[in-house]
Amino acid sequence: MTIVVIGAGGHGHVVTDILHATAAAGEPVECGGCVDDHLSSSGAGPVLGPVSALPRLRHDAVVVAIGDNETRASVSSRLQTAGEHLAIARHPTAIVAIDVRIGEGTMICAGAIVCAGVRLGRGVILNTGSIVDHHSMIGDFAHIAPGVRLGGEVWIGERAFIGIGATVLPRITIGAGAVVGAGAVVTRDVPPGVTVAGVPARVLKPAQKVTARPQSKMPHCDQGHAVTLVTPTRPCVLCQKDKLQRVGVTPQ
C-alpha cells in the first residue's frame, strides 16, 4: 500500500518516519511522499506539491499528519468527500492490545502503549510514548501529546488536546474540545471547551464554543455514551456518574 502524507511540518516528518519504520519491519507499506499547501520541503524530503496534486500522484491512501485538531478534522473531511481513503499509521514499536479498535486516519507514534479494551476514534494522534490504559475511549481528532498517561476507563472527547506529560486519573471525563496543559494532573472531570492546568488541574480558561459531532462509527449505550465505558461486569461508567449526581453523591 502506497500512502501519501498530508502535511510536511513537524508531525508530517514524524508520520513519514512511522511509515518508513513500518516498511522496514516487513509490512507492505510504502511512503509515497508528502503534499503541503504551504511548504516546499520538509525534514522528510521534498514536497510533491499542494494537496490539490493528490489525484496525479500514485497512492492507495493518505494520512493527515496535521497536529492542530480542527485543521486535521477539516482536511480529513474534505479528502474523504473527494474519495480518499484514510490509512492508519502505527509505529512498529508501539504496543497495542489485540482487541483495541482503531479509527481510520489515526496515528500511533513510537513507544505508545494502548491497553485492552481501548477505543480510538478517527484521526486521533497518540504521540510518542503516551499510555492509554484499559477501556478508555479517545474521541475523533483528539490529540494525546508525548508522555501523557491516561488511567483506565478515561473518556476523552472529540478534538480535545492533552498536553505533554499530563496525567489523567482513572474514570475521568475530558469534554469535547477541552485543553489540558502540559504536566497537569487531572483529578476531576473537565467540561467541554475548558482549559485546565496545574497539579491538581484547575480551570484557566472558561469554555469556548465547541461544535461536537456524534461518534457515528462507535457504538453507544442507551444513553449515548460510548460502549468502551461498559464492561461485561459493570454498566456504563458515565451512567453510573449521572445516577450518583442525581442523588447528591459526588462520584470519585
Buried (B, 14 or more C-beta within 10 A) or exposed (E): BBBBBBBBBEBBBBBBBBBBBBBEEEEEBBBBBBBBBEBEEBEBEEBBBEBEEBEEBEBBBBBBBBBBBEEBBBBBBEBBEEEBBBBBBBBEBBEBEEEBBBBBBBBBBBBBBBBEBBBBBBBBBBBBBBBBBBBBBBBBBBBBBBBBBBBBBBBBBBBBBBBBBBBBBBBBBBBBBBBBBBBBBBBBBBBBBBBBBEEEBEEEEEBEEBEBEEBEEBEBBEEEBBBBBBBEEEEBBBBBBEEEEEEEEEBE
